[in-house]
Amino acid sequence: MTKLLDSERVDGDKASREATLGKIQDRIAAEVPYLPLLTGAQVAIGVDGVDGLDKTLDASFKFRFTSLSK
């Protein structure tokens, strides 16, 4: 994979680059069952008197405003 990526980066021929990218995509599709697109840290900051902050974040990375109350 590294060799394919390296050759795509320096190849000046558009058709050749597209063919290489096609090989890369085919290989990824065959070898990687899923890509972890939703990764990272979730942070919510509140002030005193705001309740439900701990319930606002979930695994789908959606912020649930309906969980907040005063």
Predicted model as a PDB file, atoms N, CA, C, CB and O in Angstrom, pLDDT in the B-factor column:
MODEL        1                                                                  
ATOM      1  N   MET A   1       0.826  -1.179   0.000  1.00 87.00           N  
ATOM      2  CA  MET A   1       0.000   0.000   0.000  1.00 87.00           C  
ATOM      3  C   MET A   1       0.876   1.251   0.000  1.00 87.00           C  
ATOM      4  CB  MET A   1      -0.943  -0.007   1.204  1.00 87.00           C  
ATOM      5  O   MET A   1       0.583   2.222  -0.698  1.00 87.00           O  
ATOM      6  N   THR A   2       1.947   1.223   0.781  1.00 90.00           N  
ATOM      7  CA  THR A   2       2.843   2.380   0.831  1.00 90.00           C  
ATOM      8  C   THR A   2       3.446   2.657  -0.537  1.00 90.00           C  
ATOM      9  CB  THR A   2       3.956   2.154   1.861  1.00 90.00           C  
ATOM     10  O   THR A   2       3.555   3.813  -0.946  1.00 90.00           O  
ATOM     11  N   LYS A   3       3.835   1.611  -1.242  1.00 93.00           N  
ATOM     12  CA  LYS A   3       4.408   1.793  -2.578  1.00 93.00           C  
ATOM     13  C   LYS A   3       3.385   2.399  -3.536  1.00 93.00           C  
ATOM     14  CB  LYS A   3       4.917   0.453  -3.130  1.00 93.00           C  
ATOM     15  O   LYS A   3       3.717   3.274  -4.336  1.00 93.00           O  
ATOM     16  N   LEU A   4       2.145   1.930  -3.453  1.00 91.00           N  
ATOM     17  CA  LEU A   4       1.096   2.490  -4.312  1.00 91.00           C  
ATOM     18  C   LEU A   4       0.857   3.963  -4.002  1.00 91.00           C  
ATOM     19  CB  LEU A   4      -0.211   1.703  -4.145  1.00 91.00           C  
ATOM     20  O   LEU A   4       0.753   4.783  -4.914  1.00 91.00           O  
ATOM     21  N   LEU A   5       0.772   4.295  -2.736  1.00 91.00           N  
ATOM     22  CA  LEU A   5       0.556   5.691  -2.346  1.00 91.00           C  
ATOM     23  C   LEU A   5       1.725   6.575  -2.765  1.00 91.00           C  
ATOM     24  CB  LEU A   5       0.342   5.793  -0.836  1.00 91.00           C  
ATOM     25  O   LEU A   5       1.528   7.687  -3.255  1.00 91.00           O  
ATOM     26  N   ASP A   6       2.939   6.075  -2.569  1.00 92.00           N  
ATOM     27  CA  ASP A   6       4.116   6.847  -2.973  1.00 92.00           C  
ATOM     28  C   ASP A   6       4.136   7.083  -4.484  1.00 92.00           C  
ATOM     29  CB  ASP A   6       5.399   6.126  -2.539  1.00 92.00           C  
ATOM     30  O   ASP A   6       4.450   8.184  -4.938  1.00 92.00           O  
ATOM     31  N   SER A   7       3.803   6.055  -5.258  1.00 91.00           N  
ATOM     32  CA  SER A   7       3.832   6.217  -6.717  1.00 91.00           C  
ATOM     33  C   SER A   7       2.730   7.173  -7.178  1.00 91.00           C  
ATOM     34  CB  SER A   7       3.675   4.847  -7.415  1.00 91.00           C  
ATOM     35  O   SER A   7       2.929   7.917  -8.138  1.00 91.00           O  
ATOM     36  N   GLU A   8       1.586   7.165  -6.520  1.00 91.00           N  
ATOM     37  CA  GLU A   8       0.504   8.084  -6.894  1.00 91.00           C  
ATOM     38  C   GLU A   8       0.896   9.526  -6.627  1.00 91.00           C  
ATOM     39  CB  GLU A   8      -0.781   7.743  -6.132  1.00 91.00           C  
ATOM     40  O   GLU A   8       0.554  10.420  -7.402  1.00 91.00           O  
ATOM     41  N   ARG A   9       1.608   9.756  -5.541  1.00 91.00           N  
ATOM     42  CA  ARG A   9       2.001  11.120  -5.172  1.00 91.00           C  
ATOM     43  C   ARG A   9       2.918  11.787  -6.192  1.00 91.00           C  
ATOM     44  CB  ARG A   9       2.681  11.104  -3.835  1.00 91.00           C  
ATOM     45  O   ARG A   9       2.833  12.995  -6.411  1.00 91.00           O  
ATOM     46  N   VAL A  10       3.785  11.008  -6.806  1.00 91.00           N  
ATOM     47  CA  VAL A  10       4.798  11.597  -7.691  1.00 91.00           C  
ATOM     48  C   VAL A  10       4.502  11.397  -9.180  1.00 91.00           C  
ATOM     49  CB  VAL A  10       6.146  11.008  -7.373  1.00 91.00           C  
ATOM     50  O   VAL A  10       5.234  11.908 -10.028  1.00 91.00           O  
ATOM     51  N   ASP A  11       3.458  10.674  -9.495  1.00 92.00           N  
ATOM     52  CA  ASP A  11       3.130  10.391 -10.893  1.00 92.00           C  
ATOM     53  C   ASP A  11       2.545  11.641 -11.556  1.00 92.00           C  
ATOM     54  CB  ASP A  11       2.132   9.206 -10.992  1.00 92.00           C  
ATOM     55  O   ASP A  11       1.585  12.222 -11.050  1.00 92.00           O  
ATOM     56  N   GLY A  12       3.116  12.047 -12.671  1.00 91.00           N  
ATOM     57  CA  GLY A  12       2.648  13.232 -13.377  1.00 91.00           C  
ATOM     58  C   GLY A  12       1.529  12.956 -14.374  1.00 91.00           C  
ATOM     59  O   GLY A  12       0.920  13.890 -14.894  1.00 91.00           O  
ATOM     60  N   ASP A  13       1.257  11.693 -14.643  1.00 93.00           N  
ATOM     61  CA  ASP A  13       0.240  11.310 -15.618  1.00 93.00           C  
ATOM     62  C   ASP A  13      -1.100  11.088 -14.914  1.00 93.00           C  
ATOM     63  CB  ASP A  13       0.669  10.035 -16.386  1.00 93.00           C  
ATOM     64  O   ASP A  13      -1.217  10.213 -14.056  1.00 93.00           O  
ATOM     65  N   LYS A  14      -2.107  11.882 -15.279  1.00 93.00           N  
ATOM     66  CA  LYS A  14      -3.408  11.809 -14.611  1.00 93.00           C  
ATOM     67  C   LYS A  14      -4.056  10.430 -14.726  1.00 93.00           C  
ATOM     68  CB  LYS A  14      -4.339  12.853 -15.187  1.00 93.00           C  
ATOM     69  O   LYS A  14      -4.574   9.905 -13.740  1.00 93.00           O  
ATOM     70  N   ALA A  15      -4.030   9.847 -15.910  1.00 94.00           N  
ATOM     71  CA  ALA A  15      -4.647   8.533 -16.124  1.00 94.00           C  
ATOM     72  C   ALA A  15      -3.966   7.462 -15.272  1.00 94.00           C  
ATOM     73  CB  ALA A  15      -4.580   8.144 -17.613  1.00 94.00           C  
ATOM     74  O   ALA A  15      -4.626   6.585 -14.716  1.00 94.00           O  
ATOM     75  N   SER A  16      -2.653   7.544 -15.177  1.00 94.00           N  
ATOM     76  CA  SER A  16      -1.897   6.585 -14.378  1.00 94.00           C  
ATOM     77  C   SER A  16      -2.216   6.749 -12.885  1.00 94.00           C  
ATOM     78  CB  SER A  16      -0.385   6.758 -14.625  1.00 94.00           C  
ATOM     79  O   SER A  16      -2.369   5.763 -12.164  1.00 94.00           O  
ATOM     80  N   ARG A  17      -2.314   8.002 -12.434  1.00 93.00           N  
ATOM     81  CA  ARG A  17      -2.674   8.263 -11.033  1.00 93.00           C  
ATOM     82  C   ARG A  17      -4.059   7.716 -10.720  1.00 93.00           C  
ATOM     83  CB  ARG A  17      -2.624   9.773 -10.732  1.00 93.00           C  
ATOM     84  O   ARG A  17      -4.266   7.103  -9.672  1.00 93.00           O  
ATOM     85  N   GLU A  18      -5.010   7.938 -11.631  1.00 94.00           N  
ATOM     86  CA  GLU A  18      -6.364   7.432 -11.416  1.00 94.00           C  
ATOM     87  C   GLU A  18      -6.384   5.910 -11.339  1.00 94.00           C  
ATOM     88  CB  GLU A  18      -7.291   7.910 -12.531  1.00 94.00           C  
ATOM     89  O   GLU A  18      -7.111   5.336 -10.529  1.00 94.00           O  
ATOM     90  N   ALA A  19      -5.591   5.261 -12.174  1.00 95.00           N  
ATOM     91  CA  ALA A  19      -5.507   3.793 -12.140  1.00 95.00           C  
ATOM     92  C   ALA A  19      -4.920   3.325 -10.813  1.00 95.00           C  
ATOM     93  CB  ALA A  19      -4.650   3.266 -13.317  1.00 95.00           C  
ATOM     94  O   ALA A  19      -5.393   2.351 -10.226  1.00 95.00           O  
ATOM     95  N   THR A  20      -3.888   4.022 -10.344  1.00 94.00           N  
ATOM     96  CA  THR A  20      -3.277   3.667  -9.062  1.00 94.00           C  
ATOM     97  C   THR A  20      -4.267   3.867  -7.925  1.00 94.00           C  
ATOM     98  CB  THR A  20      -2.008   4.501  -8.814  1.00 94.00           C  
ATOM     99  O   THR A  20      -4.363   3.025  -7.033  1.00 94.00           O  
ATOM    100  N   LEU A  21      -5.008   4.977  -7.947  1.00 94.00           N  
ATOM    101  CA  LEU A  21      -6.016   5.215  -6.908  1.00 94.00           C  
ATOM    102  C   LEU A  21      -7.103   4.146  -6.943  1.00 94.00           C  
ATOM    103  CB  LEU A  21      -6.644   6.608  -7.077  1.00 94.00           C  
ATOM    104  O   LEU A  21      -7.620   3.748  -5.899  1.00 94.00           O  
ATOM    105  N   GLY A  22      -7.449   3.683  -8.136  1.00 94.00           N  
ATOM    106  CA  GLY A  22      -8.409   2.586  -8.256  1.00 94.00           C  
ATOM    107  C   GLY A  22      -7.896   1.315  -7.602  1.00 94.00           C  
ATOM    108  O   GLY A  22      -8.649   0.616  -6.924  1.00 94.00           O  
ATOM    109  N   LYS A  23      -6.613   1.012  -7.802  1.00 94.00           N  
ATOM    110  CA  LYS A  23      -6.006  -0.158  -7.150  1.00 94.00           C  
ATOM    111  C   LYS A  23      -6.034  -0.002  -5.626  1.00 94.00           C  
ATOM    112  CB  LYS A  23      -4.547  -0.357  -7.640  1.00 94.00           C  
ATOM    113  O   LYS A  23      -6.328  -0.949  -4.897  1.00 94.00           O  
ATOM    114  N   ILE A  24      -5.721   1.214  -5.161  1.00 92.00           N  
ATOM    115  CA  ILE A  24      -5.726   1.473  -3.717  1.00 92.00           C  
ATOM    116  C   ILE A  24      -7.123   1.266  -3.143  1.00 92.00           C  
ATOM    117  CB  ILE A  24      -5.235   2.905  -3.419  1.00 92.00           C  
ATOM    118  O   ILE A  24      -7.282   0.621  -2.107  1.00 92.00           O  
ATOM    119  N   GLN A  25      -8.129   1.811  -3.811  1.00 91.00           N  
ATOM    120  CA  GLN A  25      -9.503   1.661  -3.334  1.00 91.00           C  
ATOM    121  C   GLN A  25      -9.937   0.200  -3.323  1.00 91.00           C  
ATOM    122  CB  GLN A  25     -10.453   2.478  -4.200  1.00 91.00           C  
ATOM    123  O   GLN A  25     -10.574  -0.252  -2.371  1.00 91.00           O  
ATOM    124  N   ASP A  26      -9.596  -0.539  -4.377  1.00 92.00           N  
ATOM    125  CA  ASP A  26      -9.953  -1.961  -4.436  1.00 92.00           C  
ATOM    126  C   ASP A  26      -9.306  -2.732  -3.292  1.00 92.00           C  
ATOM    127  CB  ASP A  26      -9.530  -2.568  -5.785  1.00 92.00           C  
ATOM    128  O   ASP A  26      -9.931  -3.589  -2.666  1.00 92.00           O  
ATOM    129  N   ARG A  27      -8.057  -2.414  -3.037  1.00 90.00           N  
ATOM    130  CA  ARG A  27      -7.328  -3.120  -1.972  1.00 90.00           C  
ATOM    131  C   ARG A  27      -7.910  -2.797  -0.597  1.00 90.00           C  
ATOM    132  CB  ARG A  27      -5.833  -2.751  -2.009  1.00 90.00           C  
ATOM    133  O   ARG A  27      -8.066  -3.686   0.240  1.00 90.00           O  
ATOM    134  N   ILE A  28      -8.228  -1.527  -0.368  1.00 86.00           N  
ATOM    135  CA  ILE A  28      -8.828  -1.138   0.917  1.00 86.00           C  
ATOM    136  C   ILE A  28     -10.175  -1.825   1.092  1.00 86.00           C  
ATOM    137  CB  ILE A  28      -8.993   0.401   1.006  1.00 86.00           C  
ATOM    138  O   ILE A  28     -10.482  -2.331   2.172  1.00 86.00           O  
ATOM    139  N   ALA A  29     -10.979  -1.843   0.035  1.00 85.00           N  
ATOM    140  CA  ALA A  29     -12.295  -2.475   0.114  1.00 85.00           C  
ATOM    141  C   ALA A  29     -12.184  -3.964   0.432  1.00 85.00           C  
ATOM    142  CB  ALA A  29     -13.054  -2.279  -1.195  1.00 85.00           C  
ATOM    143  O   ALA A  29     -13.043  -4.519   1.119  1.00 85.00           O  
ATOM    144  N   ALA A  30     -11.148  -4.602  -0.056  1.00 87.00           N  
ATOM    145  CA  ALA A  30     -10.977  -6.037   0.178  1.00 87.00           C  
ATOM    146  C   ALA A  30     -10.385  -6.341   1.552  1.00 87.00           C  
ATOM    147  CB  ALA A  30     -10.091  -6.632  -0.897  1.00 87.00           C  
ATOM    148  O   ALA A  30     -10.687  -7.380   2.139  1.00 87.00           O  
ATOM    149  N   GLU A  31      -9.546  -5.442   2.069  1.00 83.00           N  
ATOM    150  CA  GLU A  31      -8.805  -5.746   3.293  1.00 83.00           C  
ATOM    151  C   GLU A  31      -9.353  -5.085   4.557  1.00 83.00           C  
ATOM    152  CB  GLU A  31      -7.392  -5.339   3.117  1.00 83.00           C  
ATOM    153  O   GLU A  31      -9.113  -5.570   5.663  1.00 83.00           O  
ATOM    154  N   VAL A  32     -10.081  -3.993   4.403  1.00 77.00           N  
ATOM    155  CA  VAL A  32     -10.555  -3.252   5.572  1.00 77.00           C  
ATOM    156  C   VAL A  32     -12.073  -3.363   5.638  1.00 77.00           C  
ATOM    157  CB  VAL A  32     -10.107  -1.755   5.515  1.00 77.00           C  
ATOM    158  O   VAL A  32     -12.758  -2.833   4.763  1.00 77.00           O  
ATOM    159  N   PRO A  33     -12.614  -4.030   6.638  1.00 74.00           N  
ATOM    160  CA  PRO A  33     -14.067  -4.212   6.695  1.00 74.00           C  
ATOM    161  C   PRO A  33     -14.824  -2.910   6.980  1.00 74.00           C  
ATOM    162  CB  PRO A  33     -14.410  -5.235   7.757  1.00 74.00           C  
ATOM    163  O   PRO A  33     -15.972  -2.768   6.560  1.00 74.00           O  
ATOM    164  N   TYR A  34     -14.213  -1.977   7.672  1.00 73.00           N  
ATOM    165  CA  TYR A  34     -14.856  -0.699   7.962  1.00 73.00           C  
ATOM    166  C   TYR A  34     -13.799   0.343   8.285  1.00 73.00           C  
ATOM    167  CB  TYR A  34     -15.858  -0.837   9.130  1.00 73.00           C  
ATOM    168  O   TYR A  34     -12.678   0.006   8.666  1.00 73.00           O  
ATOM    169  N   LEU A  35     -14.153   1.584   8.133  1.00 67.00           N  
ATOM    170  CA  LEU A  35     -13.256   2.683   8.485  1.00 67.00           C  
ATOM    171  C   LEU A  35     -13.863   3.434   9.669  1.00 67.00           C  
ATOM    172  CB  LEU A  35     -13.023   3.645   7.263  1.00 67.00           C  
ATOM    173  O   LEU A  35     -15.029   3.826   9.616  1.00 67.00           O  
ATOM    174  N   PRO A  36     -13.102   3.637  10.717  1.00 68.00           N  
ATOM    175  CA  PRO A  36     -13.647   4.343  11.885  1.00 68.00           C  
ATOM    176  C   PRO A  36     -13.706   5.855  11.632  1.00 68.00           C  
ATOM    177  CB  PRO A  36     -12.792   4.046  13.142  1.00 68.00           C  
ATOM    178  O   PRO A  36     -12.795   6.591  12.011  1.00 68.00           O  
ATOM    179  N   LEU A  37     -14.771   6.300  10.999  1.00 68.00           N  
ATOM    180  CA  LEU A  37     -14.886   7.703  10.640  1.00 68.00           C  
ATOM    181  C   LEU A  37     -15.277   8.577  11.826  1.00 68.00           C  
ATOM    182  CB  LEU A  37     -15.891   7.865   9.532  1.00 68.00           C  
ATOM    183  O   LEU A  37     -14.936   9.759  11.874  1.00 68.00           O  
ATOM    184  N   LEU A  38     -15.986   7.999  12.769  1.00 66.00           N  
ATOM    185  CA  LEU A  38     -16.425   8.764  13.927  1.00 66.00           C  
ATOM    186  C   LEU A  38     -15.539   8.446  15.124  1.00 66.00           C  
ATOM    187  CB  LEU A  38     -17.902   8.467  14.252  1.00 66.00           C  
ATOM    188  O   LEU A  38     -15.907   7.648  15.987  1.00 66.00           O  
ATOM    189  N   THR A  39     -14.393   9.064  15.167  1.00 67.00           N  
ATOM    190  CA  THR A  39     -13.488   8.862  16.280  1.00 67.00           C  
ATOM    191  C   THR A  39     -13.078  10.207  16.832  1.00 67.00           C  
ATOM    192  CB  THR A  39     -12.257   8.045  15.857  1.00 67.00           C  
ATOM    193  O   THR A  39     -13.158  11.225  16.144  1.00 67.00           O  
ATOM    194  N   GLY A  40     -12.646  10.206  18.056  1.00 71.00           N  
ATOM    195  CA  GLY A  40     -12.187  11.447  18.661  1.00 71.00           C  
ATOM    196  C   GLY A  40     -12.804  11.640  20.034  1.00 71.00           C  
ATOM    197  O   GLY A  40     -13.488  10.760  20.556  1.00 71.00           O  
ATOM    198  N   ALA A  41     -12.555  12.777  20.594  1.00 74.00           N  
ATOM    199  CA  ALA A  41     -13.050  13.083  21.930  1.00 74.00           C  
ATOM    200  C   ALA A  41     -14.287  13.960  21.832  1.00 74.00           C  
ATOM    201  CB  ALA A  41     -11.961  13.775  22.774  1.00 74.00           C  
ATOM    202  O   ALA A  41     -14.388  14.828  20.965  1.00 74.00           O  
ATOM    203  N   GLN A  42     -15.211  13.720  22.722  1.00 76.00           N  
ATOM    204  CA  GLN A  42     -16.385  14.564  22.835  1.00 76.00           C  
ATOM    205  C   GLN A  42     -16.256  15.376  24.113  1.00 76.00           C  
ATOM    206  CB  GLN A  42     -17.697  13.721  22.828  1.00 76.00           C  
ATOM    207  O   GLN A  42     -15.955  14.832  25.175  1.00 76.00           O  
ATOM    208  N   VAL A  43     -16.478  16.652  24.009  1.00 78.00           N  
ATOM    209  CA  VAL A  43     -16.327  17.525  25.170  1.00 78.00           C  
ATOM    210  C   VAL A  43     -17.557  18.417  25.270  1.00 78.00           C  
ATOM    211  CB  VAL A  43     -15.023  18.379  25.071  1.00 78.00           C  
ATOM    212  O   VAL A  43     -17.989  19.019  24.286  1.00 78.00           O  
ATOM    213  N   ALA A  44     -18.105  18.489  26.460  1.00 79.00           N  
ATOM    214  CA  ALA A  44     -19.218  19.411  26.728  1.00 79.00           C  
ATOM    215  C   ALA A  44     -18.873  20.147  28.016  1.00 79.00           C  
ATOM    216  CB  ALA A  44     -20.613  18.649  26.845  1.00 79.00           C  
ATOM    217  O   ALA A  44     -18.511  19.533  29.020  1.00 79.00           O  
ATOM    218  N   ILE A  45     -18.989  21.457  27.972  1.00 81.00           N  
ATOM    219  CA  ILE A  45     -18.668  22.283  29.132  1.00 81.00           C  
ATOM    220  C   ILE A  45     -19.906  23.070  29.518  1.00 81.00           C  
ATOM    221  CB  ILE A  45     -17.471  23.236  28.838  1.00 81.00           C  
ATOM    222  O   ILE A  45     -20.560  23.675  28.669  1.00 81.00           O  
ATOM    223  N   GLY A  46     -20.222  23.057  30.794  1.00 83.00           N  
ATOM    224  CA  GLY A  46     -21.387  23.793  31.283  1.00 83.00           C  
ATOM    225  C   GLY A  46     -21.041  24.621  32.502  1.00 83.00           C  
ATOM    226  O   GLY A  46     -19.930  24.550  33.027  1.00 83.00           O  
ATOM    227  N   VAL A  47     -21.993  25.395  32.937  1.00 87.00           N  
ATOM    228  CA  VAL A  47     -21.819  26.230  34.124  1.00 87.00           C  
ATOM    229  C   VAL A  47     -22.691  25.686  35.245  1.00 87.00           C  
ATOM    230  CB  VAL A  47     -22.170  27.714  33.824  1.00 87.00           C  
ATOM    231  O   VAL A  47     -23.551  24.836  35.013  1.00 87.00           O  
ATOM    232  N   ASP A  48     -22.470  26.172  36.449  1.00 88.00           N  
ATOM    233  CA  ASP A  48     -23.292  25.754  37.585  1.00 88.00           C  
ATOM    234  C   ASP A  48     -24.767  26.011  37.281  1.00 88.00           C  
ATOM    235  CB  ASP A  48     -22.866  26.500  38.876  1.00 88.00           C  
ATOM    236  O   ASP A  48     -25.127  27.043  36.714  1.00 88.00           O  
ATOM    237  N   GLY A  49     -25.589  25.081  37.656  1.00 89.00           N  
ATOM    238  CA  GLY A  49     -27.024  25.230  37.455  1.00 89.00           C  
ATOM    239  C   GLY A  49     -27.542  24.566  36.192  1.00 89.00           C  
ATOM    240  O   GLY A  49     -28.754  24.521  35.981  1.00 89.00           O  
ATOM    241  N   VAL A  50     -26.661  24.050  35.345  1.00 88.00           N  
ATOM    242  CA  VAL A  50     -27.091  23.335  34.137  1.00 88.00           C  
ATOM    243  C   VAL A  50     -27.025  21.848  34.440  1.00 88.00           C  
ATOM    244  CB  VAL A  50     -26.197  23.704  32.887  1.00 88.00           C  
ATOM    245  O   VAL A  50     -25.966  21.327  34.792  1.00 88.00           O  
ATOM    246  N   ASP A  51     -28.150  21.167  34.305  1.00 88.00           N  
ATOM    247  CA  ASP A  51     -28.226  19.732  34.570  1.00 88.00           C  
ATOM    248  C   ASP A  51     -28.341  18.956  33.260  1.00 88.00           C  
ATOM    249  CB  ASP A  51     -29.423  19.413  35.490  1.00 88.00           C  
ATOM    250  O   ASP A  51     -28.766  19.497  32.240  1.00 88.00           O  
ATOM    251  N   GLY A  52     -27.959  17.687  33.303  1.00 86.00           N  
ATOM    252  CA  GLY A  52     -28.089  16.803  32.150  1.00 86.00           C  
ATOM    253  C   GLY A  52     -26.929  16.832  31.187  1.00 86.00           C  
ATOM    254  O   GLY A  52     -26.996  16.222  30.120  1.00 86.00           O  
ATOM    255  N   LEU A  53     -25.871  17.526  31.540  1.00 83.00           N  
ATOM    256  CA  LEU A  53     -24.724  17.632  30.632  1.00 83.00           C  
ATOM    257  C   LEU A  53     -24.117  16.263  30.332  1.00 83.00           C  
ATOM    258  CB  LEU A  53     -23.657  18.552  31.232  1.00 83.00           C  
ATOM    259  O   LEU A  53     -23.663  16.016  29.215  1.00 83.00           O  
ATOM    260  N   ASP A  54     -24.110  15.384  31.317  1.00 80.00           N  
ATOM    261  CA  ASP A  54     -23.536  14.053  31.118  1.00 80.00           C  
ATOM    262  C   ASP A  54     -24.360  13.205  30.160  1.00 80.00           C  
ATOM    263  CB  ASP A  54     -23.410  13.339  32.446  1.00 80.00           C  
ATOM    264  O   ASP A  54     -23.861  12.199  29.656  1.00 80.00           O  
ATOM    265  N   LYS A  55     -25.596  13.580  29.897  1.00 81.00           N  
ATOM    266  CA  LYS A  55     -26.465  12.813  29.002  1.00 81.00           C  
ATOM    267  C   LYS A  55     -26.533  13.402  27.604  1.00 81.00           C  
ATOM    268  CB  LYS A  55     -27.852  12.732  29.578  1.00 81.00           C  
ATOM    269  O   LYS A  55     -27.257  12.882  26.756  1.00 81.00           O  
ATOM    270  N   THR A  56     -25.803  14.465  27.347  1.00 82.00           N  
ATOM    271  CA  THR A  56     -25.910  15.134  26.048  1.00 82.00           C  
ATOM    272  C   THR A  56     -25.093  14.473  24.954  1.00 82.00           C  
ATOM    273  CB  THR A  56     -25.485  16.559  26.178  1.00 82.00           C  
ATOM    274  O   THR A  56     -25.413  14.631  23.776  1.00 82.00           O  
ATOM    275  N   LEU A  57     -24.055  13.741  25.303  1.00 79.00           N  
ATOM    276  CA  LEU A  57     -23.175  13.139  24.304  1.00 79.00           C  
ATOM    277  C   LEU A  57     -23.392  11.633  24.247  1.00 79.00           C  
ATOM    278  CB  LEU A  57     -21.701  13.456  24.616  1.00 79.00           C  
ATOM    279  O   LEU A  57     -23.561  10.985  25.279  1.00 79.00           O  
ATOM    280  N   ASP A  58     -23.388  11.084  23.051  1.00 75.00           N  
ATOM    281  CA  ASP A  58     -23.519   9.635  22.911  1.00 75.00           C  
ATOM    282  C   ASP A  58     -22.574   9.127  21.820  1.00 75.00           C  
ATOM    283  CB  ASP A  58     -24.986   9.246  22.583  1.00 75.00           C  
ATOM    284  O   ASP A  58     -21.816   9.903  21.237  1.00 75.00           O  
ATOM    285  N   ALA A  59     -22.624   7.842  21.554  1.00 73.00           N  
ATOM    286  CA  ALA A  59     -21.688   7.220  20.612  1.00 73.00           C  
ATOM    287  C   ALA A  59     -21.877   7.695  19.168  1.00 73.00           C  
ATOM    288  CB  ALA A  59     -21.839   5.721  20.667  1.00 73.00           C  
ATOM    289  O   ALA A  59     -20.983   7.511  18.342  1.00 73.00           O  
ATOM    290  N   SER A  60     -23.008   8.292  18.858  1.00 73.00           N  
ATOM    291  CA  SER A  60     -23.244   8.771  17.495  1.00 73.00           C  
ATOM    292  C   SER A  60     -22.723  10.189  17.279  1.00 73.00           C  
ATOM    293  CB  SER A  60     -24.727   8.719  17.177  1.00 73.00           C  
ATOM    294  O   SER A  60     -22.921  10.766  16.210  1.00 73.00           O  
ATOM    295  N   PHE A  61     -22.060  10.751  18.286  1.00 72.00           N  
ATOM    296  CA  PHE A  61     -21.478  12.092  18.222  1.00 72.00           C  
ATOM    297  C   PHE A  61     -22.541  13.176  18.000  1.00 72.00           C  
ATOM    298  CB  PHE A  61     -20.438  12.154  17.107  1.00 72.00           C  
ATOM    299  O   PHE A  61     -22.263  14.212  17.398  1.00 72.00           O  
ATOM    300  N   LYS A  62     -23.755  12.926  18.490  1.00 77.00           N  
ATOM    301  CA  LYS A  62     -24.801  13.940  18.407  1.00 77.00           C  
ATOM    302  C   LYS A  62     -24.942  14.598  19.764  1.00 77.00           C  
ATOM    303  CB  LYS A  62     -26.152  13.325  17.945  1.00 77.00           C  
ATOM    304  O   LYS A  62     -24.948  13.930  20.798  1.00 77.00           O  
ATOM    305  N   PHE A  63     -25.054  15.896  19.748  1.00 80.00           N  
ATOM    306  CA  PHE A  63     -25.241  16.649  20.988  1.00 80.00           C  
ATOM    307  C   PHE A  63     -26.739  16.767  21.222  1.00 80.00           C  
ATOM    308  CB  PHE A  63     -24.554  18.068  20.920  1.00 80.00           C  
ATOM    309  O   PHE A  63     -27.453  17.335  20.397  1.00 80.00           O  
ATOM    310  N   ARG A  64     -27.215  16.241  22.331  1.00 80.00           N  
ATOM    311  CA  ARG A  64     -28.644  16.205  22.645  1.00 80.00           C  
ATOM    312  C   ARG A  64     -29.019  17.388  23.547  1.00 80.00           C  
ATOM    313  CB  ARG A  64     -29.019  14.863  23.329  1.00 80.00           C  
ATOM    314  O   ARG A  64     -28.904  17.304  24.769  1.00 80.00           O  
ATOM    315  N   PHE A  65     -29.462  18.479  22.939  1.00 82.00           N  
ATOM    316  CA  PHE A  65     -29.837  19.658  23.705  1.00 82.00           C  
ATOM    317  C   PHE A  65     -31.038  19.418  24.596  1.00 82.00           C  
ATOM    318  CB  PHE A  65     -30.120  20.799  22.780  1.00 82.00           C  
ATOM    319  O   PHE A  65     -31.213  20.092  25.610  1.00 82.00           O  
ATOM    320  N   THR A  66     -31.881  18.438  24.210  1.00 83.00           N  
ATOM    321  CA  THR A  66     -33.090  18.170  24.992  1.00 83.00           C  
ATOM    322  C   THR A  66     -32.767  17.601  26.372  1.00 83.00           C  
ATOM    323  CB  THR A  66     -33.996  17.207  24.240  1.00 83.00           C  
ATOM    324  O   THR A  66     -33.633  17.595  27.246  1.00 83.00           O  
ATOM    325  N   SER A  67     -31.565  17.134  26.580  1.00 83.00           N  
ATOM    326  CA  SER A  67     -31.165  16.582  27.882  1.00 83.00           C  
ATOM    327  C   SER A  67     -30.803  17.681  28.881  1.00 83.00           C  
ATOM    328  CB  SER A  67     -29.978  15.633  27.709  1.00 83.00           C  
ATOM    329  O   SER A  67     -30.700  17.421  30.079  1.00 83.00           O  
ATOM    330  N   LEU A  68     -30.614  18.889  28.399  1.00 83.00           N  
ATOM    331  CA  LEU A  68     -30.180  19.992  29.269  1.00 83.00           C  
ATOM    332  C   LEU A  68     -31.381  20.635  29.954  1.00 83.00           C  
ATOM    333  CB  LEU A  68     -29.400  21.053  28.459  1.00 83.00           C  
ATOM    334  O   LEU A  68     -32.463  20.756  29.380  1.00 83.00           O  
ATOM    335  N   SER A  69     -31.155  21.042  31.196  1.00 88.00           N  
ATOM    336  CA  SER A  69     -32.193  21.757  31.940  1.00 88.00           C  
ATOM    337  C   SER A  69     -31.525  22.649  32.981  1.00 88.00           C  
ATOM    338  CB  SER A  69     -33.191  20.762  32.619  1.00 88.00           C  
ATOM    339  O   SER A  69     -30.342  22.499  33.283  1.00 88.00           O  
ATOM    340  N   LYS A  70     -32.306  23.577  33.518  1.00 87.00           N  
ATOM    341  CA  LYS A  70     -31.814  24.464  34.578  1.00 87.00           C  
ATOM    342  C   LYS A  70     -32.441  24.070  35.880  1.00 87.00           C  
ATOM    343  CB  LYS A  70     -32.113  25.941  34.265  1.00 87.00           C  
ATOM    344  O   LYS A  70     -32.166  24.688  36.909  1.00 87.00           O  
TER     345      LYS A  70                                                      
ENDMDL                                                                          
END                                                                             
